Amino acid sequence: MTCGGCTSSVTKALKALNGVINDVTVSLSGGKATVQYDEKLTTTEQLKSAVIEAGYGVDASSAAEQAQGKGCCG
């Protein structure tokens, strides 16, 4: 992620999922998204898919899954 537009795109994609509570924080500097969601309505796979469909990648190699990806500004 390279700009505020990137964070906005990821935030919008995550908030669009059923079960995501409006507490979504995307950190441009950290390249991370923190999402509060209802596990009965949304899975981590659905969260990952939303980030990927928004044009970004997901790094699941660490204990905390991190959103990473190409920048929208080049």
C-alpha positions in Angstrom: 0.0 0.0 0.0 1.4 3.3 -1.0 -1.2 6.0 -0.2 -4.5 6.9 1.5 -6.4 5.6 -1.5 -5.0 2.2 -0.9 -6.0 2.2 2.8 -9.5 3.4 1.8 -9.8 0.6 -0.8 -8.9 -2.1 1.7 -11.1 -0.6 4.4 -14.1 -0.4 2.0 -13.6 -4.0 0.8 -13.5 -5.3 4.4 -16.4 -3.3 5.6 -18.5 -4.6 2.7 -18.4 -8.2 4.1 -21.4 -9.5 6.1 -20.3 -9.8 9.7 -17.6 -7.2 9.7 -18.3 -4.7 12.5 -17.5 -1.1 11.6 -14.2 -1.3 13.5 -11.8 -1.7 10.6 -8.4 0.0 10.9 -5.9 -0.1 8.0 -2.4 1.1 8.6 -0.5 2.5 5.6 2.8 2.6 7.4 2.5 -0.8 8.9 0.8 -2.5 5.9 -1.7 -4.1 8.3 -5.5 -4.3 8.7 -7.2 -4.8 12.0 -10.7 -6.1 11.7 -13.4 -6.8 14.2 -15.9 -9.3 12.9 -18.4 -11.9 13.9 -16.9 -15.3 13.3 -20.3 -16.8 12.8 -20.9 -14.6 9.7 -17.4 -14.1 8.3 -14.3 -16.3 8.0 -10.7 -15.3 7.8 -10.7 -16.8 4.3 -13.5 -14.3 3.3 -11.4 -11.4 4.8 -8.4 -12.5 2.8 -10.4 -12.8 -0.4 -11.8 -9.3 0.1 -8.3 -7.9 0.4 -7.1 -9.9 -2.6 -10.1 -8.9 -4.7 -9.3 -5.2 -3.9 -5.9 -5.7 -5.6 -3.7 -6.4 -2.6 -2.0 -9.5 -1.2 -2.2 -11.2 2.1 0.9 -12.3 4.0 -0.1 -15.1 6.3 3.5 -16.1 7.3 3.3 -14.4 10.6 1.1 -15.0 13.6 -0.9 -11.9 12.7 -2.0 -11.9 9.1 -0.9 -8.8 7.3 -2.4 -7.1 4.3 0.2 -6.1 1.7 0.1 -5.3 -1.9 0.7 -3.2 -4.9 0.1 0.5 -4.6 -2.7 2.2 -6.5 -0.4 5.1 -7.4 2.4 3.2 -9.2 
